[in-house]
């Protein structure tokens, strides 16, 4: 009788266990294949904040892989691993869900370091009165940048200025800067918000038209909960513009900060148009910085631009896009979709090592359909009114050209930070 009861319980359990092992083995096989392909293609560098795993602690629960919406994580040899590094956007949900704390979030890798200013949990740097929030501090996610902007104002609002000085100068009108501006209004601080561009949005402003932006709900001061999930660039900018108009959000556009001078009572912020004295400065800048130039003859021509706002203006044009990141690929693909356009994508590397999976797939499809041409291991030699010359290895290639779009990243304000004494650390796989 006991043997009969035992078999009644044991057989279903054995079947469930067999099915689990079979599914797990299949999944590990798929993940191992993804990792091997990315390794062979050189796609092993995460763009910024990313997880590293302690194999001695990992118990293979799978909680981290389920929490990752980008499917960047998988299992290899029974342990969690970043199998699709370029897809990771650093939201940290994997670390939060790990039941044994086997995941640590870090910046940079041994191969590619990332310069990160040193900030305290209050977002204040080692220089009293200088605060950093958002992408410049290594946090590129819209939701977290907005939260950091608000939290930074909460930290500095007790540092009130005397006389005619401002309490704070907020530099940047992206997610962190806009949220900080709302918080400054809420706490009735004396402040000014400066933006070097002619419009709000920060890094998002430079995205190609109709680019889909991923964000999560976030509570903004005065406004309340922002409930976006997946939204277009235009939709997100329109939302922020609506906030600006509804609460009369004061932003001074077209003012690029040139230097910050320490004073006995705070700081003097010098821009291209004015000077401001404040007790504190909040740097809510993007990591795009000032566009990086190519430094070649002809770059001063009007046809050379450093961002793509409207692909439709390049219908029927011969366009060269320079760069190897997501911004360059998205720009090239957007222009290639326009009727009559002929697009060439030039990149100095051997492979596109830091692309999101979706962009990599779209680029491969566009190449197969001959919608654009890709010239790897190439650099721009010179630009003329009607042509552009590339150097690929030892060969010079001259192409007919109407427009050059340079997406080579930006120069961060690291020298300015160091000049006022802010400590900057090059992260190579450290928190």
CORMOUR-V182651 format. One record per residue. N is the residue number from 1. PHI is phi as a letter, one per 40 degrees, with the letter a starting at -180 (NA if undefined). Layout:
# CORMOUR-V182651
<<N;PHI> <N;PHI>>
This chain:
# CORMOUR-V182651
<<1;NA> <2;c> <3;c> <4;c> <5;c> <6;c> <7;c> <8;c> <9;c> <10;c> <11;c> <12;c> <13;c> <14;c> <15;c> <16;c> <17;c> <18;c> <19;c> <20;c> <21;c> <22;c> <23;c> <24;c> <25;c> <26;c> <27;c> <28;c> <29;c> <30;c> <31;c> <32;c> <33;c> <34;c> <35;c> <36;c> <37;c> <38;c> <39;c> <40;c> <41;c> <42;g> <43;c> <44;b> <45;b> <46;c> <47;c> <48;a> <49;c> <50;a> <51;c> <52;b> <53;b> <54;c> <55;c> <56;c> <57;b> <58;d> <59;b> <60;g> <61;c> <62;g> <63;c> <64;c> <65;c> <66;c> <67;c> <68;c> <69;c> <70;c> <71;f> <72;c> <73;b> <74;a> <75;b> <76;b> <77;f> <78;g> <79;b> <80;c> <81;a> <82;c> <83;c> <84;b> <85;d> <86;c> <87;c> <88;c> <89;b> <90;g> <91;c> <92;g> <93;c> <94;c> <95;c> <96;c> <97;c> <98;c> <99;c> <100;b> <101;f> <102;c> <103;b> <104;b> <105;c> <106;b> <107;b> <108;g> <109;b> <110;c> <111;c> <112;b> <113;c> <114;b> <115;c> <116;b> <117;c> <118;c> <119;b> <120;c> <121;d> <122;c> <123;g> <124;c> <125;c> <126;c> <127;c> <128;d> <129;g> <130;b> <131;b> <132;b> <133;a> <134;g> <135;c> <136;d> <137;c> <138;h> <139;b> <140;c> <141;c> <142;d> <143;c> <144;c> <145;c> <146;c> <147;c> <148;c> <149;d> <150;c> <151;c> <152;c> <153;c> <154;d> <155;c> <156;c> <157;c> <158;c> <159;c> <160;c> <161;c> <162;b> <163;g> <164;c> <165;c> <166;c> <167;c> <168;a> <169;b> <170;c> <171;b> <172;h> <173;b> <174;c> <175;d> <176;c> <177;c> <178;c> <179;c> <180;c> <181;c> <182;c> <183;c> <184;c> <185;c> <186;c> <187;c> <188;f> <189;c> <190;c> <191;a> <192;b> <193;b> <194;b> <195;b> <196;c> <197;c> <198;c> <199;a> <200;c> <201;h> <202;g> <203;c> <204;c> <205;d> <206;c> <207;c> <208;c> <209;d> <210;g> <211;c> <212;c> <213;b> <214;c> <215;a> <216;b> <217;d> <218;a> <219;c> <220;b> <221;d> <222;g> <223;c> <224;h> <225;c> <226;c> <227;b> <228;c> <229;b> <230;b> <231;a> <232;c> <233;d> <234;c> <235;c> <236;c> <237;c> <238;c> <239;c> <240;c> <241;c> <242;c> <243;c> <244;d> <245;c> <246;c> <247;b> <248;f> <249;c> <250;c> <251;b> <252;c> <253;c> <254;g> <255;b> <256;c> <257;c> <258;c> <259;a> <260;b> <261;b> <262;c> <263;b> <264;c> <265;b> <266;i> <267;a> <268;b> <269;b> <270;b> <271;b> <272;c> <273;b> <274;a> <275;b> <276;b> <277;b> <278;a> <279;c> <280;b> <281;b> <282;b> <283;c> <284;b> <285;c> <286;c> <287;c> <288;c> <289;g> <290;c> <291;d> <292;c> <293;c> <294;c> <295;g> <296;b> <297;d> <298;g> <299;c> <300;c> <301;c> <302;c> <303;c> <304;c> <305;b> <306;b> <307;a> <308;b> <309;b> <310;b> <311;c> <312;c> <313;c> <314;b> <315;d> <316;g> <317;b> <318;c> <319;b> <320;b> <321;b> <322;b> <323;i> <324;b> <325;c> <326;c> <327;c> <328;c> <329;c> <330;c> <331;c> <332;c> <333;c> <334;c> <335;c> <336;c> <337;c> <338;c> <339;d> <340;g> <341;c> <342;b> <343;b> <344;b> <345;b> <346;b> <347;a> <348;c> <349;c> <350;c> <351;a> <352;c> <353;c> <354;b> <355;c> <356;c> <357;d> <358;c> <359;c> <360;c> <361;c> <362;c> <363;c> <364;c> <365;c> <366;c> <367;c> <368;c> <369;c> <370;f> <371;c> <372;a> <373;b> <374;b> <375;b> <376;c> <377;f> <378;b> <379;b> <380;c> <381;c> <382;a> <383;b> <384;b> <385;c> <386;b> <387;a> <388;a> <389;b> <390;b> <391;b> <392;b> <393;f> <394;b> <395;c> <396;c> <397;b> <398;b> <399;b> <400;c> <401;a> <402;b> <403;a> <404;b> <405;b> <406;c> <407;b> <408;b> <409;g> <410;b> <411;c> <412;c> <413;c> <414;c> <415;d> <416;c> <417;c> <418;c> <419;c> <420;c> <421;g> <422;c> <423;c> <424;b> <425;b> <426;c> <427;c> <428;b> <429;g> <430;b> <431;c>>
